[in-house]
Amino acid sequence: MAGKISKNARREGAHELTSRWGGKIVMKSVFENGRMRHYAYCEKTKNQGRRPRDLM
């Protein structure tokens, strides 16, 4: 596990995280409905989760 790291710190690439399927987890931000939303994205399988932990 990555420990206690904020979503924003993960988004900026400070840590390399891998999913349970072996792909790299990246954080993405999308501005929708007047709010900034962050989500985790597996590059290999294209799965999404609210946090990187959801993909580990």
C-alpha atoms as one frame of an Amber mdcrd trajectory, in Angstrom:
protein
   0.000   0.000   0.000   1.037   3.560  -0.563   0.228   4.808   2.941  -1.480
   8.101   3.663  -0.989  10.182   0.543  -3.537  12.661  -0.725  -5.328  12.179
  -4.044  -3.673  15.318  -5.349  -0.179  14.082  -4.490  -0.857  10.830  -6.327
  -2.215  12.718  -9.303   1.048  14.605  -9.747   3.057  11.402 -10.125   4.942
  11.328  -6.829   4.363   7.562  -6.477   4.182   4.688  -8.944   1.166   2.494
  -8.148   0.172  -0.783  -9.821  -3.284  -2.314 -10.022  -4.226  -5.907  -9.230
  -4.217  -6.564 -12.990  -0.623  -5.369 -13.371  -1.327  -2.008 -14.985  -0.126
   1.381 -13.850  -2.622   3.421 -11.805  -2.854   7.099 -12.683  -5.057   9.765
 -11.134  -7.169  11.858 -13.465  -9.198  14.995 -12.779 -12.356  15.979 -14.605
 -14.362  19.169 -14.216 -18.043  18.220 -14.366 -21.228  19.755 -12.960 -19.254
  22.700 -11.629 -16.963  20.506  -9.509 -13.502  19.041  -9.863 -13.659  15.239
  -9.609 -10.626  13.009  -9.118 -10.589   9.333 -10.003  -8.075   6.518 -10.321
  -7.616   4.878 -13.712  -5.826   1.642 -14.652  -3.981   2.122 -17.940  -3.925
  -1.598 -18.770  -7.565  -2.592 -18.210  -9.186   0.886 -18.358 -10.950   0.271
 -15.010 -11.853   3.279 -12.866 -12.236   3.768  -9.150 -12.685   6.646  -6.772
  -9.364   5.912  -5.059  -6.267   3.973  -6.137  -6.965   1.542  -3.286 -10.125
   0.451  -5.124  -7.948  -0.869  -7.964  -5.272  -2.557  -5.842
